[in-house]
Amino acid sequence: MVGSTARQMLVAPLLHLQALVVLALAIGGGGVAYGLHNLAIQLAALALLAVHAGRLVAFVEQAPRLLLALLLLSLAFPLLQIIPLPPTIWQELPGRAPVVESHALAGIDPATWAPLSLDPARSLVAFLGMFAPAAIIAIGSTLASEERARLALTMAAAAFAAMLLGTVQLASVNSTAMIYPISPAPDVLYATFANRNSTGLLFVLSLILLAALPLAQRRLWLLARGVAATLLAFGVVLTQSRSAMVLLVPAGAFVLVRLAFAAWQRRVGRALHPAPISPQTFMAGVALAGVLAAILGVSALSGGRVAESLDRFDRLETDRVEMWDDAYFATGNYWPVGSGMGTFDEVFQLHESLEYVSPRKAGRAHSDWLEIAIEGGIIALLLAGAWLAWVLFSVLRGPAKGDGWLHFGAGTGLGCIALQSLLDYPLRNQALLCAAAVLVVLVARQREPA
């Protein structure tokens, strides 16, 4: 009997999803520059889909129609961009005049067919990058409510483990245990990412999930979750990511509302389960938050690491505004069809203003929304907007059954991703793509049978 149970656990989709999420958060935070890392995650996702093909069929049959359509369109869009087009079409697309001229100089036959994407290989990589999040959404959406909660806990636990790794890195002034061969700042917590903003965002998302998980647990477990969430908040500050620190405001508001509502339910006797959030427990949580605030305040006033993090708000770089200006100009050159998903680095250099040129290369627009507009044009923006609309509608509609806090917390997390995307590029690495996919699973409702 024990052996049979163990075998069932080994083939369970939840265990495989947990392994994929942990793998993505461990080695997927480097972006497109680390192709072998991404390949390992993508192969694991393909294996997951192959082993649980029946779940994939169930997702197609039972998933909300809009979610299924959005996922299929997101997968198909970069593939459509690499389909060869006749010269009478692709040569007339916006921004293709330099390509036509370069073909003429190189002696290439002007009747050559070419795709919409100016770099089909990059667009193919963009398509491959969707494998892992698509697998998580497809298989994860078939899980029961309790299993989805375990998947959320796995993501939060992996983020906490990453933060512990980051403390080891900081203790060595970022000279040991670094995952990526970058030139790190000695006082920044990177954990398993090459970008501090992504590190901070993952900690914010995990903090929200820890607060949103069901509260019908032992008080000791609740205390452990509170301590972990507090340390994650402190970890956000240590990343020195301004956008992530700002996102602590909506995350903290969600935590306080969650605890206050649970304490009110206990007070009026309306809790569905024997929840451990009494008014005393709520006050203990407030006290814990006060202790954290006091520690941060002392560090800020004494010139410690918190002061260094806060000082970054007084040193707002102008190069990001310059990149946005050039990116907006580049968008107009390829509007409304775009240059091809994944091609920003190839096309942006053509449109960079001489007055903004510097020794640093702008490999990203530092605004995912602008980058999407350049690469995918109006269709990509409409698709991204449709995803946001679906999230908002699903959150407002509420969960089909069970505890709704995990549902609302996931919606808050997806909102945080959308906000950071205004200033950065969080979804340009496999780790945060998979984290976002977990949040989508938590927001999704199974379609009720007709």
Phi, psi and chi 1 to 4 in degrees:
 res  aa     phi    psi   chi1   chi2   chi3   chi4
   1 MET       -  -43.0  179.2   65.2   71.5      -
   2 VAL   -64.8  -42.1  174.8      -      -      -
   3 GLY   -63.0  -39.2      -      -      -      -
   4 SER   -65.0  -41.0  175.6      -      -      -
   5 THR   -64.1  -40.5  -58.0      -      -      -
   6 ALA   -63.8  -40.7      -      -      -      -
   7 ARG   -64.7  -39.6  -77.4 -167.4  -64.2  -87.9
   8 GLN   -63.2  -38.2  -69.7  176.9   -4.9      -
   9 MET   -66.6  -37.9  -70.4 -177.4   60.5      -
  10 LEU   -67.6  -27.9  -71.6  175.2      -      -
  11 VAL  -101.8    5.4  -60.8      -      -      -
  12 ALA   -70.0  136.8      -      -      -      -
  13 PRO   -61.6  -32.9   19.8  -31.2      -      -
  14 LEU   -61.0  -45.9  172.8   61.3      -      -
  15 LEU   -61.3  -41.6  179.4   62.7      -      -
  16 HIS   -68.1  -38.5  -64.2  163.4      -      -
  17 LEU   -65.0  -41.7  -81.2  171.9      -      -
  18 GLN   -60.0  -42.3  -70.4  170.8  -41.4      -
  19 ALA   -63.8  -39.9      -      -      -      -
  20 LEU   -66.2  -42.4  178.0   57.8      -      -
  21 VAL   -64.2  -44.5  169.3      -      -      -
  22 VAL   -62.5  -42.9  170.1      -      -      -
  23 LEU   -61.4  -44.4  178.3   66.2      -      -
  24 ALA   -63.3  -44.2      -      -      -      -
  25 LEU   -70.7  -23.3  -64.3 -176.2      -      -
  26 ALA   -81.6  -40.9      -      -      -      -
  27 ILE  -127.6    3.5   66.3  171.6      -      -
  28 GLY  -103.2   17.4      -      -      -      -
  29 GLY   -98.2   17.1      -      -      -      -
  30 GLY  -102.7  -10.8      -      -      -      -
  31 GLY    83.5 -166.7      -      -      -      -
  32 VAL   -66.9  -19.5   71.7      -      -      -
  33 ALA   -68.6  -15.3      -      -      -      -
  34 TYR  -116.2   72.5  -59.0   92.3      -      -
  35 GLY   -64.3  -37.2      -      -      -      -
  36 LEU   -67.1  -38.1  -69.2  179.3      -      -
  37 HIS   -60.0  -47.9  -70.0 -155.5      -      -
  38 ASN   -65.0  -37.2  -62.2  -24.9      -      -
  39 LEU   -61.7  -40.9  176.8   62.1      -      -
  40 ALA   -60.8  -40.8      -      -      -      -
  41 ILE   -68.1  -42.0  -62.4  167.2      -      -
  42 GLN   -67.1  -38.8  -69.4  155.5   11.7      -
  43 LEU   -65.9  -38.9  -70.3  176.2      -      -
  44 ALA   -63.0  -37.9      -      -      -      -
  45 ALA   -66.0  -41.0      -      -      -      -
  46 LEU   -63.9  -39.8  -74.4  174.5      -      -
  47 ALA   -62.9  -39.8      -      -      -      -
  48 LEU   -60.9  -45.2  173.3   70.0      -      -
  49 LEU   -65.8  -36.5  -69.1  171.4      -      -
  50 ALA   -68.4  -43.2      -      -      -      -
  51 VAL   -68.4  -34.6  170.9      -      -      -
  52 HIS  -114.9   46.5  -59.9  -71.2      -      -
  53 ALA   -59.3  -34.3      -      -      -      -
  54 GLY   -62.8  -37.1      -      -      -      -
  55 ARG   -67.0  -35.6  -67.2  -91.5  178.7  164.0
  56 LEU   -62.6  -42.0 -178.6   58.8      -      -
  57 VAL   -63.2  -41.3  173.3      -      -      -
  58 ALA   -63.3  -37.5      -      -      -      -
  59 PHE   -62.5  -45.2  169.0   73.1      -      -
  60 VAL   -61.5  -36.6  172.8      -      -      -
  61 GLU   -79.6  -33.3  -66.3  176.4  -13.3      -
  62 GLN  -110.3  -17.8  -58.5  173.3    9.8      -
  63 ALA   -65.6  152.5      -      -      -      -
  64 PRO   -54.2  135.5  -24.5   33.5      -      -
  65 ARG   -58.2  -38.8  -62.0  -63.9   92.9 -177.7
  66 LEU   -67.4  -41.2 -176.9   54.9      -      -
  67 LEU   -61.9  -44.4  172.9   59.9      -      -
  68 LEU   -61.4  -43.6  179.0   60.8      -      -
  69 ALA   -64.4  -42.7      -      -      -      -
  70 LEU   -63.3  -40.6  -71.8  172.1      -      -
  71 LEU   -66.6  -44.2 -171.3   58.0      -      -
  72 LEU   -65.6  -40.6  -68.5  176.7      -      -
  73 LEU   -65.5  -38.8  -73.0  172.8      -      -
  74 SER   -64.4  -35.5  -60.4      -      -      -
  75 LEU   -73.9  -38.8  -72.5  166.7      -      -
  76 ALA   -77.4  -29.3      -      -      -      -
  77 PHE   -57.2  -52.4 -174.7   60.4      -      -
  78 PRO   -65.1  -28.1   19.9  -30.5      -      -
  79 LEU   -68.5  -39.4  -72.8 -179.1      -      -
  80 LEU   -63.1  -29.8  -66.7  174.8      -      -
  81 GLN   -73.4  -14.0  -68.4 -177.6  -43.4      -
  82 ILE  -107.7    9.5   62.7  177.3      -      -
  83 ILE   -75.7  125.5  -63.6  175.2      -      -
  84 PRO   -60.6  139.3  -22.9   34.0      -      -
  85 LEU  -118.9  150.9  -58.6  172.2      -      -
  86 PRO   -64.8  153.0   21.4  -32.1      -      -
  87 PRO   -60.0  -28.9   19.2  -31.2      -      -
  88 THR   -66.2  -18.0   53.2      -      -      -
  89 ILE   -99.2  -56.5  -65.6  179.6      -      -
  90 TRP   -68.2  -30.5   75.5  -98.4      -      -
  91 GLN   -70.1  -19.9  -68.9  179.3    3.7      -
  92 GLU   -93.6   -3.0  -61.4  -59.0  -40.3      -
  93 LEU   -71.2  150.1  -65.1  176.1      -      -
  94 PRO   -59.5  137.9  -23.2   33.4      -      -
  95 GLY    81.7    6.7      -      -      -      -
  96 ARG   -95.2   -4.1  -89.7   57.7 -177.5 -176.0
  97 ALA   -57.4  -43.8      -      -      -      -
  98 PRO   -62.1  -32.1  -24.2   34.9      -      -
  99 VAL   -68.7  -43.4 -179.2      -      -      -
 100 VAL   -60.0  -43.3  174.4      -      -      -
 101 GLU   -65.3  -41.8  -65.6  173.4    4.6      -
 102 SER   -67.0  -35.0   63.6      -      -      -
 103 HIS   -63.6  -40.0  -81.1 -161.6      -      -
 104 ALA   -65.7  -41.5      -      -      -      -
 105 LEU   -66.5  -33.1  -69.6  173.0      -      -
 106 ALA   -86.0   -1.7      -      -      -      -
 107 GLY    74.4   23.7      -      -      -      -
 108 ILE   -80.9  138.8  -61.4  175.3      -      -
 109 ASP   -55.9  123.0 -175.4   -3.9      -      -
 110 PRO   -64.8  -14.6   22.1  -33.3      -      -
 111 ALA   -87.9    8.2      -      -      -      -
 112 THR   -66.5  135.7  -60.8      -      -      -
 113 TRP   -77.5  147.7  -73.6   42.4      -      -
 114 ALA  -150.2  152.0      -      -      -      -
 115 PRO   -80.5  171.8   29.3  -34.3      -      -
 116 LEU   -63.6  -40.6 -179.1  150.4      -      -
 117 SER   -67.9  134.1  173.9      -      -      -
 118 LEU   -78.1  -11.7  -66.2  176.3      -      -
 119 ASP  -143.6   88.7 -169.2  -26.3      -      -
 120 PRO   -57.7  -32.6  -22.8   32.9      -      -
 121 ALA   -63.5  -42.1      -      -      -      -
 122 ARG   -65.2  -39.7  -72.8  -74.9 -168.3  177.7
 123 SER   -67.3  -34.7  -63.9      -      -      -
 124 LEU   -65.3  -39.3 -179.6   60.0      -      -
 125 VAL   -62.5  -38.8  168.7      -      -      -
 126 ALA   -61.6  -39.4      -      -      -      -
 127 PHE   -65.2  -45.8  164.1   71.2      -      -
 128 LEU   -62.2  -31.7  -63.7  175.6      -      -
 129 GLY   -65.3  -14.9      -      -      -      -
 130 MET   -86.5   -9.3  -75.0  -65.2  -61.6      -
 131 PHE   -57.9  -53.9  -83.6  174.8      -      -
 132 ALA   -64.2  -51.3      -      -      -      -
 133 PRO   -62.1  -35.6   18.1  -30.7      -      -
 134 ALA   -65.0  -39.8      -      -      -      -
 135 ALA   -64.4  -41.2      -      -      -      -
 136 ILE   -64.1  -43.6  -68.8  172.4      -      -
 137 ILE   -65.7  -45.2  -67.4  172.9      -      -
 138 ALA   -66.3  -50.1      -      -      -      -
 139 ILE   -77.0  -39.8  -53.4  -58.5      -      -
 140 GLY   -64.5  -31.7      -      -      -      -
 141 SER   -68.7  -14.9  -63.7      -      -      -
 142 THR   -91.4   -2.0   66.1      -      -      -
 143 LEU   -76.8  155.0  -62.2  178.2      -      -
 144 ALA   -73.4  166.1      -      -      -      -
 145 SER   -58.6  -41.8  -60.8      -      -      -
 146 GLU   -65.4  -36.3  -62.7   79.8    7.0      -
 147 GLU   -70.9  -36.4  -67.2  175.7  -44.6      -
 148 ARG   -63.4  -38.7  -64.2 -172.8 -169.9 -166.0
 149 ALA   -63.5  -38.4      -      -      -      -
 150 ARG   -66.4  -36.7  -68.4  179.9 -159.3  168.4
 151 LEU   -63.9  -41.1 -175.9   61.1      -      -
 152 ALA   -62.9  -42.1      -      -      -      -
 153 LEU   -63.4  -38.1  178.2   59.2      -      -
 154 THR   -60.7  -44.2  -61.0      -      -      -
 155 MET   -62.1  -44.3  174.1  175.2  149.8      -
 156 ALA   -65.0  -40.8      -      -      -      -
 157 ALA   -65.0  -39.8      -      -      -      -
 158 ALA   -64.6  -39.0      -      -      -      -
 159 ALA   -65.0  -39.5      -      -      -      -
 160 PHE   -65.6  -40.2 -173.3   76.7      -      -
 161 ALA   -62.7  -38.9      -      -      -      -
 162 ALA   -63.3  -37.8      -      -      -      -
 163 MET   -65.2  -38.9 -168.7 -158.4   65.8      -
 164 LEU   -62.6  -40.1  -65.8  179.9      -      -
 165 LEU   -61.0  -39.9  173.4   64.7      -      -
 166 GLY   -62.2  -35.1      -      -      -      -
 167 THR   -67.6  -35.0   60.1      -      -      -
 168 VAL   -64.5  -41.7  173.2      -      -      -
 169 GLN   -61.7  -46.2  -64.5  168.0  -12.3      -
 170 LEU   -64.0  -36.3  -87.6 -178.8      -      -
 171 ALA   -62.0  -25.8      -      -      -      -
 172 SER  -102.7   17.9   66.3      -      -      -
 173 VAL    55.9   39.8 -160.1      -      -      -
 174 ASN    55.7   39.2  -75.2  -25.4      -      -
 175 SER  -105.9  -11.5   61.6      -      -      -
 176 THR  -135.6  160.6   60.1      -      -      -
 177 ALA    63.0   20.2      -      -      -      -
 178 MET   -78.5  136.7  -61.5  -61.9  -66.1      -
 179 ILE   -77.8  -35.6  -57.0  -64.2      -      -
 180 TYR  -120.0  144.7  -58.0  101.7      -      -
 181 PRO   -78.3   63.0   30.2  -35.3      -      -
 182 ILE   -98.2  176.4   59.3  175.5      -      -
 183 SER  -102.9   85.8  -60.9      -      -      -
 184 PRO   -78.0  150.4   30.6  -34.5      -      -
 185 ALA   -70.6  140.0      -      -      -      -
 186 PRO   -69.9  -17.4   25.2  -33.8      -      -
 187 ASP  -115.0   21.2   54.9   -9.4      -      -
 188 VAL  -114.7  136.4  170.8      -      -      -
 189 LEU   -87.2  115.0 -166.0  155.3      -      -
 190 TYR  -102.5  -31.6  -69.3   94.4      -      -
 191 ALA    56.9 -121.7      -      -      -      -
 192 THR  -102.2   23.3   57.6      -      -      -
 193 PHE  -121.8  160.1  -71.1   85.7      -      -
 194 ALA   -95.7   -3.6      -      -      -      -
 195 ASN  -130.8  122.4  179.2  -22.4      -      -
 196 ARG   -62.8  -32.9   68.6  171.7  121.6 -153.6
 197 ASN   -63.5  -39.1  -64.0  -36.5      -      -
 198 SER   -67.1  -39.3  -64.5      -      -      -
 199 THR   -58.7  -50.2  -52.5      -      -      -
 200 GLY   -61.9  -39.8      -      -      -      -
 201 LEU   -65.0  -41.7  178.5   58.7      -      -
 202 LEU   -60.0  -41.1  176.2   65.7      -      -
 203 PHE   -64.7  -39.1  -68.0  169.5      -      -
 204 VAL   -62.9  -47.2  168.7      -      -      -
 205 LEU   -60.8  -41.6  -59.5  179.3      -      -
 206 SER   -70.7  -35.4  -59.3      -      -      -
 207 LEU   -60.3  -43.9 -174.2  160.5      -      -
 208 ILE   -62.6  -43.9  -67.1  172.1      -      -
 209 LEU   -63.5  -39.8  -70.2 -177.7      -      -
 210 LEU   -61.1  -37.5  -76.4  174.0      -      -
 211 ALA   -74.5  -29.5      -      -      -      -
 212 ALA   -84.8  -18.5      -      -      -      -
 213 LEU   -60.6  152.2  -75.9  164.7      -      -
 214 PRO   -53.0  142.7  -27.0   34.9      -      -
 215 LEU   -95.8   -4.1  -65.0  174.9      -      -
 216 ALA   -75.0   67.5      -      -      -      -
 217 GLN  -134.4  172.7  -54.4  -74.2  -13.4      -
 218 ARG   -67.7  151.3  -69.2  177.3  -61.1  178.2
 219 ARG   -62.3  -33.6  -77.4 -175.9  171.8   82.1
 220 LEU   -62.6  -41.8 -178.0   61.1      -      -
 221 TRP   -65.7  -38.7  170.6 -127.5      -      -
 222 LEU   -63.8  -40.4 -173.5   65.5      -      -
 223 LEU   -63.9  -41.3  177.0   62.5      -      -
 224 ALA   -61.6  -40.8      -      -      -      -
 225 ARG   -64.6  -39.6  -80.2  168.5   51.8 -175.2
 226 GLY   -63.6  -43.0      -      -      -      -
 227 VAL   -64.8  -43.0  170.9      -      -      -
 228 ALA   -62.5  -43.4      -      -      -      -
 229 ALA   -63.3  -39.2      -      -      -      -
 230 THR   -63.6  -43.2  -57.7      -      -      -
 231 LEU   -67.1  -35.8  -67.7  175.9      -      -
 232 LEU   -64.0  -39.5  -76.3  170.9      -      -
 233 ALA   -62.4  -41.4      -      -      -      -
 234 PHE   -65.0  -36.0 -169.1   62.2      -      -
 235 GLY   -62.9  -36.6      -      -      -      -
 236 VAL   -58.2  -43.9  171.7      -      -      -
 237 VAL   -64.1  -38.5  177.3      -      -      -
 238 LEU   -69.9  -19.9  -68.0 -179.3      -      -
 239 THR   -70.6  -18.6   65.5      -      -      -
 240 GLN    60.0   24.0  -64.6 -168.8   22.1      -
 241 SER   -85.5  115.0  167.1      -      -      -
 242 ARG   -64.9  -42.1  -71.1  166.8  -65.7 -164.1
 243 SER   -64.3  -39.9   59.1      -      -      -
 244 ALA   -68.1  -38.1      -      -      -      -
 245 MET   -64.6  -38.1  -75.4 -171.8  -81.4      -
 246 VAL   -64.4  -36.3  169.7      -      -      -
 247 LEU   -70.5  -11.8  -68.9  176.4      -      -
 248 LEU   -64.3  -20.9  -78.0  175.0      -      -
 249 VAL   -68.0  -56.2  175.0      -      -      -
 250 PRO   -65.4  -32.7   20.1  -31.9      -      -
 251 ALA   -64.9  -45.0      -      -      -      -
 252 GLY   -65.2  -37.0      -      -      -      -
 253 ALA   -62.9  -41.4      -      -      -      -
 254 PHE   -62.3  -43.5  174.5   82.5      -      -
 255 VAL   -60.7  -46.4  171.5      -      -      -
 256 LEU   -65.2  -41.4  -70.5  177.9      -      -
 257 VAL   -63.5  -41.5  170.6      -      -      -
 258 ARG   -60.5  -47.8  166.2   72.8  159.5  124.2
 259 LEU   -69.1  -40.6  -65.9  177.6      -      -
 260 ALA   -64.4  -41.0      -      -      -      -
 261 PHE   -66.1  -40.1 -172.5   80.9      -      -
 262 ALA   -65.2  -40.2      -      -      -      -
 263 ALA   -65.4  -38.4      -      -      -      -
 264 TRP   -65.2  -41.8  173.0   79.0      -      -
 265 GLN   -59.1  -42.3  -82.7 -168.3  -45.9      -
 266 ARG   -65.2  -40.0  168.8  108.8  178.1 -165.1
 267 ARG   -65.2  -40.8 -175.8  179.8 -177.2   87.7
 268 VAL   -94.0    2.6  -60.2      -      -      -
 269 GLY    71.1   31.8      -      -      -      -
 270 ARG  -110.1    9.8  -66.8  178.0   59.8 -178.9
 271 ALA   -66.6  135.5      -      -      -      -
 272 LEU   -71.0  -25.6  -62.0  177.9      -      -
 273 HIS  -131.3  162.0  -58.0  -74.5      -      -
 274 PRO   -68.6   79.2   24.6  -33.4      -      -
 275 ALA   -73.5  144.2      -      -      -      -
 276 PRO   -84.8    6.1   31.4  -33.8      -      -
 277 ILE   -88.0   89.9  -63.8  -68.1      -      -
 278 SER   -89.7  167.8   62.2      -      -      -
 279 PRO   -54.9  -35.7  -27.8   35.3      -      -
 280 GLN   -65.6  -40.6  -67.1   78.8   11.8      -
 281 THR   -65.4  -39.6  -53.4      -      -      -
 282 PHE   -61.2  -43.8  173.0   68.2      -      -
 283 MET   -65.1  -33.1  -67.3  -53.1  -61.6      -
 284 ALA   -65.3  -38.5      -      -      -      -
 285 GLY   -64.5  -42.3      -      -      -      -
 286 VAL   -61.9  -40.6  173.5      -      -      -
 287 ALA   -63.6  -40.2      -      -      -      -
 288 LEU   -62.1  -42.2 -174.3   62.0      -      -
 289 ALA   -64.0  -35.6      -      -      -      -
 290 GLY   -65.9  -39.7      -      -      -      -
 291 VAL   -62.4  -43.6  170.0      -      -      -
 292 LEU   -60.3  -45.0  173.1   63.4      -      -
 293 ALA   -62.1  -38.9      -      -      -      -
 294 ALA   -64.8  -42.3      -      -      -      -
 295 ILE   -62.8  -44.2  -66.4  173.4      -      -
 296 LEU   -63.7  -39.2  -64.6  177.2      -      -
 297 GLY   -65.8  -44.0      -      -      -      -
 298 VAL   -62.5  -43.4  169.6      -      -      -
 299 SER   -63.8  -39.4  178.7      -      -      -
 300 ALA   -66.2  -40.9      -      -      -      -
 301 LEU   -75.4  -25.3  -66.7  174.2      -      -
 302 SER   -94.5    3.4   61.8      -      -      -
 303 GLY    79.6   24.3      -      -      -      -
 304 GLY   -81.5 -160.8      -      -      -      -
 305 ARG   -63.1  -33.7  -68.0 -169.2 -177.3  -85.3
 306 VAL   -65.1  -39.5  174.5      -      -      -
 307 ALA   -62.0  -40.1      -      -      -      -
 308 GLU   -62.1  -39.4  -63.9  172.1   -1.2      -
 309 SER   -65.6  -44.5  -61.7      -      -      -
 310 LEU   -69.5  -30.0  -63.7  178.5      -      -
 311 ASP   -62.3  -24.2  -75.7  -15.0      -      -
 312 ARG   -65.1  -22.9  -64.9 -162.5   70.0 -120.9
 313 PHE   -71.1  -19.9  -74.5   96.0      -      -
 314 ASP   -90.6   -4.3  -65.2  -33.2      -      -
 315 ARG  -120.4   64.5  -57.5 -166.4  -55.6  -90.0
 316 LEU   -76.9  113.8  -62.1  177.3      -      -
 317 GLU   -69.1  144.1  -60.6   91.8  -16.6      -
 318 THR   -88.9  -15.0   58.1      -      -      -
 319 ASP   -65.6  -26.7   58.2   -9.4      -      -
 320 ARG   -68.8  -40.6 -169.7  166.1  -67.6 -166.9
 321 VAL   -63.9  -38.7  176.8      -      -      -
 322 GLU   -63.9  -41.1  -65.7  168.4   -5.8      -
 323 MET   -63.4  -39.5  -77.5 -173.9  -77.0      -
 324 TRP   -63.9  -39.1  -67.6  -19.7      -      -
 325 ASP   -62.6  -47.2 -170.8   19.5      -      -
 326 ASP   -67.3  -37.6  -75.7  -18.8      -      -
 327 ALA   -65.7  -37.9      -      -      -      -
 328 TYR   -63.9  -40.5 -180.0   76.1      -      -
 329 PHE   -64.0  -42.3  176.5   76.0      -      -
 330 ALA   -63.5  -36.6      -      -      -      -
 331 THR   -57.4  -43.5  -60.3      -      -      -
 332 GLY   -63.5  -29.6      -      -      -      -
 333 ASN   -71.4  -27.7  -83.0  -89.4      -      -
 334 TYR  -110.4    1.3  -60.4  102.4      -      -
 335 TRP   -71.1  139.3 -170.5  -97.7      -      -
 336 PRO  -102.1    8.2   36.3  -34.2      -      -
 337 VAL   -93.6  -24.1  -62.1      -      -      -
 338 GLY    86.2  171.6      -      -      -      -
 339 SER  -100.9   -6.1   60.9      -      -      -
 340 GLY   114.5  133.6      -      -      -      -
 341 MET   -60.9  134.0  -60.6  -53.6  -65.2      -
 342 GLY    87.0    2.2      -      -      -      -
 343 THR   -99.7    7.6   62.1      -      -      -
 344 PHE   -53.6  -48.1  173.4   84.5      -      -
 345 ASP   -63.4  -27.5 -165.6   26.8      -      -
 346 GLU   -79.9  -33.4  -80.4   65.1   33.1      -
 347 VAL  -100.7  -25.8  -56.5      -      -      -
 348 PHE   -62.1  -37.3  179.6   76.5      -      -
 349 GLN   -61.5  -25.3  -41.3  -51.9  -34.1      -
 350 LEU   -69.2  -23.5  -64.5  172.9      -      -
 351 HIS  -115.6    8.8  -51.7  -73.0      -      -
 352 GLU   -74.7  130.4 -170.4  173.1   12.9      -
 353 SER   -67.6  140.9  -56.2      -      -      -
 354 LEU   -61.2  -33.8  -69.7  177.5      -      -
 355 GLU   -69.5  -17.1   60.3 -175.7  -59.3      -
 356 TYR  -103.7   -3.4  -65.5  154.2      -      -
 357 VAL   -64.7  136.7  171.0      -      -      -
 358 SER  -144.6  170.5   68.6      -      -      -
 359 PRO   -59.9  -22.7  -23.9   34.2      -      -
 360 ARG   -86.1  135.2  -63.1  176.3   59.9 -169.1
 361 LYS   -90.2  133.7  179.7 -176.2  176.4 -176.9
 362 ALA   -85.1   88.4      -      -      -      -
 363 GLY   -78.4  -15.6      -      -      -      -
 364 ARG  -137.8  157.4  -67.3  -69.0 -176.4 -168.9
 365 ALA   -79.4  -11.0      -      -      -      -
 366 HIS    56.6   32.0  -74.0  -87.8      -      -
 367 SER  -162.5  106.6  171.4      -      -      -
 368 ASP   -61.0  -30.8 -120.2  -12.1      -      -
 369 TRP   -66.9  -41.6  -67.0  100.9      -      -
 370 LEU   -67.2  -39.6  -87.9  173.8      -      -
 371 GLU   -65.9  -38.6 -160.0  160.3  -32.8      -
 372 ILE   -63.2  -40.0  -72.1  172.1      -      -
 373 ALA   -63.7  -40.1      -      -      -      -
 374 ILE   -66.3  -46.7  -66.9  172.3      -      -
 375 GLU   -80.4  -35.9  -63.3  178.3  -15.2      -
 376 GLY  -118.9   -5.8      -      -      -      -
 377 GLY    65.0 -152.0      -      -      -      -
 378 ILE   -67.9  -33.3 -170.4  171.0      -      -
 379 ILE   -65.2  -43.3  -65.9  178.5      -      -
 380 ALA   -65.0  -39.7      -      -      -      -
 381 LEU   -65.6  -41.2  -75.1  178.2      -      -
 382 LEU   -64.0  -38.3  -71.4  174.1      -      -
 383 LEU   -66.6  -43.7 -174.3   56.1      -      -
 384 ALA   -62.9  -41.6      -      -      -      -
 385 GLY   -64.0  -35.8      -      -      -      -
 386 ALA   -65.5  -38.6      -      -      -      -
 387 TRP   -59.8  -46.1  -87.8  107.1      -      -
 388 LEU   -63.2  -40.7  -75.5 -178.9      -      -
 389 ALA   -63.9  -40.9      -      -      -      -
 390 TRP   -63.3  -42.6  173.5   80.4      -      -
 391 VAL   -61.2  -47.8  169.8      -      -      -
 392 LEU   -62.0  -45.2 -179.7   61.0      -      -
 393 PHE   -62.0  -43.4  172.2   76.9      -      -
 394 SER   -65.9  -39.7  -61.3      -      -      -
 395 VAL   -66.9  -45.5  169.7      -      -      -
 396 LEU   -66.3  -31.3  -66.1  178.2      -      -
 397 ARG   -70.9  -31.1 -173.6 -177.8 -179.9 -169.8
 398 GLY    87.5  166.9      -      -      -      -
 399 PRO   -72.9  156.7   29.3  -34.7      -      -
 400 ALA   -67.1  -36.3      -      -      -      -
 401 LYS  -161.9  168.2   57.8 -179.0  179.1  179.5
 402 GLY    82.6 -169.5      -      -      -      -
 403 ASP   -69.1  125.7 -168.8  -14.5      -      -
 404 GLY   -86.5   -8.1      -      -      -      -
 405 TRP   -67.1  -37.9  -75.9  103.5      -      -
 406 LEU   -64.4  -36.4 -158.8   53.1      -      -
 407 HIS   -62.2  -49.9 -179.5   85.6      -      -
 408 PHE   -70.1  -35.7  -61.2  133.3      -      -
 409 GLY   -63.9  -40.7      -      -      -      -
 410 ALA   -63.3  -39.6      -      -      -      -
 411 GLY   -62.7  -40.2      -      -      -      -
 412 THR   -62.4  -41.5  -57.3      -      -      -
 413 GLY   -63.1  -42.6      -      -      -      -
 414 LEU   -64.9  -34.4  -70.7  168.0      -      -
 415 GLY   -64.3  -38.3      -      -      -      -
 416 CYS   -63.3  -39.8  -71.2      -      -      -
 417 ILE   -62.0  -44.7  -66.4  174.5      -      -
 418 ALA   -62.6  -37.0      -      -      -      -
 419 LEU   -69.4  -44.2  -72.8  174.0      -      -
 420 GLN   -66.8  -26.2 -164.2 -172.0   65.9      -
 421 SER   -64.4  -17.5  -65.6      -      -      -
 422 LEU   -67.9  -29.7  -67.0  170.4      -      -
 423 LEU  -116.8   -8.0  -54.3  172.9      -      -
 424 ASP  -150.3 -162.7 -155.0   66.9      -      -
 425 TYR  -135.8   63.7   43.0   95.5      -      -
 426 PRO   -62.8  -32.0   23.4  -34.4      -      -
 427 LEU   -92.8   23.4  -63.6 -175.8      -      -
 428 ARG  -100.2   18.7  -62.5  -70.2  173.1  160.0
 429 ASN  -139.0  154.6   62.4   72.0      -      -
 430 GLN   -65.5  -32.8  -70.2  -75.4  -80.8      -
 431 ALA   -62.4  -52.1      -      -      -      -
 432 LEU   -76.6  -25.1  -76.2 -178.7      -      -
 433 LEU   -60.9  -43.4  -89.2  173.1      -      -
 434 CYS   -70.1  -36.8  -70.1      -      -      -
 435 ALA   -62.7  -42.6      -      -      -      -
 436 ALA   -63.5  -36.6      -      -      -      -
 437 ALA   -64.1  -38.0      -      -      -      -
 438 VAL   -61.3  -42.5  171.1      -      -      -
 439 LEU   -64.2  -37.9  -60.4 -178.7      -      -
 440 VAL   -62.4  -41.3  168.8      -      -      -
 441 VAL   -58.4  -41.4  168.5      -      -      -
 442 LEU   -69.9  -27.5  -61.5  175.2      -      -
 443 VAL   -83.5  -31.7  166.8      -      -      -
 444 ALA   -66.3  146.5      -      -      -      -
 445 ARG  -111.0  142.2  -66.9  164.3   51.9  108.9
 446 GLN   -73.9  137.8  -78.5 -164.0  -24.5      -
 447 ARG   -67.7  127.7 -170.4  164.0   63.9   97.6
 448 GLU   -69.2  137.4  -62.4  178.2    4.2      -
 449 PRO   -62.0  144.6   21.7  -31.2      -      -
 450 ALA   -70.4      -      -      -      -      -
